[in-house]
Amino acid sequence: MKRLAFALVLESVLIGLLGACAPAHVAVQTPYDASQYVSYRSEGANTIRGQAFLTKRGGGVVTCAGRPVFLSPDSPYFREIATIAVSGSKPDFPHGPGGPEDVVRHTTCDAQGNFGFGHLPDGNYILLASVRWTVDDRPQGGPMWLPGSVSGGTPRRVILSNGVFEANRASH
């Protein structure tokens, strides 16, 4: 029941990352192999703290306030999910015991766009966050993702901003 609830939250939050309109569904093609992610199910001594924001043309700053941030293992499978999300579509992936939701962590940005993940095992990760606003009823901004790694209990600080946003869009 707890897994189903988390899967439903993950699905609804992905829709939130993508915006209010109903995005197209795209099936994830890369196979999910749960055995690749065993180490990500444990706790560790690492932390990732960060901030997600975009600077508008006029100089104003919009943060991810109140929006979810996801942290997943960095692998071809999760990179495909991030790429689908950044393209404006909704990734369809399998749910259930031993599925991707077992290794994806999530939190919510505060009013300043800050977020954090603690107790992480050593590993390579992908952060996925969204910054959105509207101008004349047209959505602006969107999701962005950033790879990174943690090890040895060293805290990591990351910024997801205009450079990451533009690089994600240029890659597809």
C-alpha positions as CSV (number, residue, x, y, z in Angstrom):
1,M,0.0,0.0,0.0
2,K,2.8,2.4,0.9
3,R,4.5,1.7,-2.5
4,L,1.3,2.3,-4.4
5,A,0.8,5.6,-2.5
6,F,4.3,6.7,-3.4
7,A,3.9,5.6,-7.0
8,L,0.8,7.7,-7.2
9,V,2.5,10.7,-5.6
10,L,5.5,10.3,-8.0
11,E,3.2,10.2,-11.0
12,S,1.1,13.2,-9.9
13,V,4.3,15.1,-9.0
14,L,5.8,14.4,-12.4
15,I,2.7,16.0,-13.9
16,G,3.3,18.9,-11.6
17,L,6.8,19.2,-12.9
18,L,5.5,19.4,-16.4
19,G,2.8,22.0,-15.8
20,A,-0.9,22.2,-15.7
21,C,-1.8,21.0,-19.2
22,A,-2.0,17.2,-19.8
23,P,1.4,16.1,-21.2
24,A,1.8,13.4,-23.8
25,H,2.7,10.0,-22.3
26,V,5.9,8.4,-23.5
27,A,6.9,4.9,-22.6
28,V,10.4,4.5,-21.1
29,Q,12.3,2.2,-23.5
30,T,15.4,1.5,-21.3
31,P,14.8,-1.7,-19.2
32,Y,14.7,-1.3,-15.5
33,D,17.0,-3.8,-13.7
34,A,16.4,-3.5,-9.9
35,S,19.6,-5.4,-9.2
36,Q,21.6,-2.3,-10.5
37,Y,20.2,-0.2,-7.7
38,V,20.6,-2.3,-4.5
39,S,23.2,0.1,-3.0
40,Y,20.8,3.1,-3.5
41,R,18.3,1.5,-1.1
42,S,20.6,1.9,1.9
43,E,21.4,5.0,3.9
44,G,24.8,6.7,3.9
45,A,26.6,9.7,5.2
46,N,26.3,12.0,2.2
47,T,24.1,15.1,1.7
48,I,23.1,17.2,-1.3
49,R,21.7,20.7,-0.7
50,G,20.8,23.0,-3.5
51,Q,18.7,25.6,-5.0
52,A,16.6,25.7,-8.2
53,F,15.7,29.0,-9.8
54,L,15.5,30.8,-13.2
55,T,16.3,34.4,-14.0
56,K,13.7,36.0,-16.3
57,R,14.8,38.4,-19.1
58,G,13.8,41.4,-17.1
59,G,16.1,40.2,-14.2
60,G,13.4,38.8,-11.9
61,V,14.1,35.5,-10.2
62,V,11.5,32.6,-10.0
63,T,12.3,29.7,-7.7
64,C,10.9,26.2,-7.5
65,A,9.0,27.2,-4.3
66,G,6.5,24.5,-3.3
67,R,7.4,22.2,-6.2
68,P,8.9,18.8,-5.9
69,V,12.6,17.9,-6.4
70,F,13.5,14.3,-7.3
71,L,16.8,12.5,-6.7
72,S,17.4,9.2,-8.5
73,P,20.4,7.1,-9.3
74,D,22.2,8.2,-12.5
75,S,21.7,5.5,-15.0
76,P,20.5,5.3,-18.6
77,Y,17.1,4.4,-17.3
78,F,16.7,7.5,-15.1
79,R,18.4,9.7,-17.7
80,E,15.7,8.7,-20.1
81,I,13.0,9.6,-17.6
82,A,14.6,13.0,-17.0
83,T,15.0,13.6,-20.8
84,I,11.3,12.7,-21.4
85,A,10.2,15.1,-18.6
86,V,12.4,18.0,-19.9
87,S,10.9,17.5,-23.4
88,G,7.4,18.2,-21.9
89,S,6.1,14.7,-22.0
90,K,5.2,12.4,-19.1
91,P,7.3,9.3,-18.7
92,D,5.4,6.0,-18.3
93,F,7.3,3.4,-16.3
94,P,6.4,0.3,-14.3
95,H,5.1,0.6,-10.8
96,G,5.2,-2.0,-8.0
97,P,7.5,-3.7,-5.5
98,G,11.1,-3.5,-6.6
99,G,10.3,-0.8,-9.2
100,P,11.9,2.6,-9.7
101,E,10.0,4.3,-6.9
102,D,12.0,2.2,-4.5
103,V,15.2,4.2,-5.3
104,V,13.8,7.7,-6.1
105,R,13.8,10.2,-3.2
106,H,11.8,13.4,-3.3
107,T,11.4,16.6,-1.3
108,T,9.8,20.0,-1.8
109,C,11.5,23.4,-2.5
110,D,11.1,26.1,0.1
111,A,10.1,29.7,-0.7
112,Q,13.7,30.5,-1.7
113,G,14.0,27.4,-3.9
114,N,16.2,25.5,-1.5
115,F,16.0,21.8,-1.1
116,G,18.1,19.0,0.5
117,F,18.6,15.3,0.6
118,G,20.4,13.6,3.5
119,H,21.6,10.1,4.5
120,L,22.6,9.3,0.9
121,P,24.9,6.3,0.1
122,D,27.9,7.0,-2.1
123,G,26.9,7.1,-5.7
124,N,26.0,9.0,-8.9
125,Y,22.7,10.8,-8.9
126,I,20.3,12.9,-11.1
127,L,18.5,15.8,-9.6
128,L,15.2,16.8,-11.3
129,A,13.4,20.0,-10.4
130,S,11.0,22.4,-12.1
131,V,10.6,26.2,-12.1
132,R,7.4,27.5,-13.7
133,W,5.5,30.7,-14.1
134,T,3.1,32.2,-16.6
135,V,3.2,35.3,-18.9
136,D,-0.1,36.2,-20.7
137,D,-1.5,32.7,-19.8
138,R,1.5,31.0,-21.5
139,P,3.7,28.7,-19.3
140,Q,7.3,29.7,-18.9
141,G,10.3,27.8,-17.5
142,G,9.9,24.0,-16.9
143,P,11.8,21.0,-15.6
144,M,15.6,20.7,-15.6
145,W,18.0,17.9,-14.5
146,L,21.6,17.8,-13.3
147,P,23.9,14.8,-12.8
148,G,26.3,14.6,-9.8
149,S,28.0,12.3,-7.4
150,V,28.5,12.1,-3.6
151,S,31.0,10.0,-1.6
152,G,32.9,9.9,1.6
153,G,30.4,11.9,3.6
154,T,31.4,15.2,1.9
155,P,28.4,17.6,1.6
156,R,27.6,18.7,-1.9
157,R,26.0,22.0,-2.9
158,V,24.3,22.3,-6.3
159,I,22.5,25.0,-8.3
160,L,20.0,24.3,-11.0
161,S,19.5,27.5,-12.9
162,N,19.5,29.1,-16.4
163,G,22.7,27.3,-17.6
164,V,21.3,23.9,-16.7
165,F,17.9,24.7,-18.1
166,E,19.3,25.8,-21.5
167,A,21.7,22.9,-21.7
168,N,18.9,20.4,-21.1
169,R,16.9,21.9,-23.9
170,A,19.8,22.0,-26.3
171,S,20.4,18.3,-25.8
172,H,17.1,17.1,-27.3
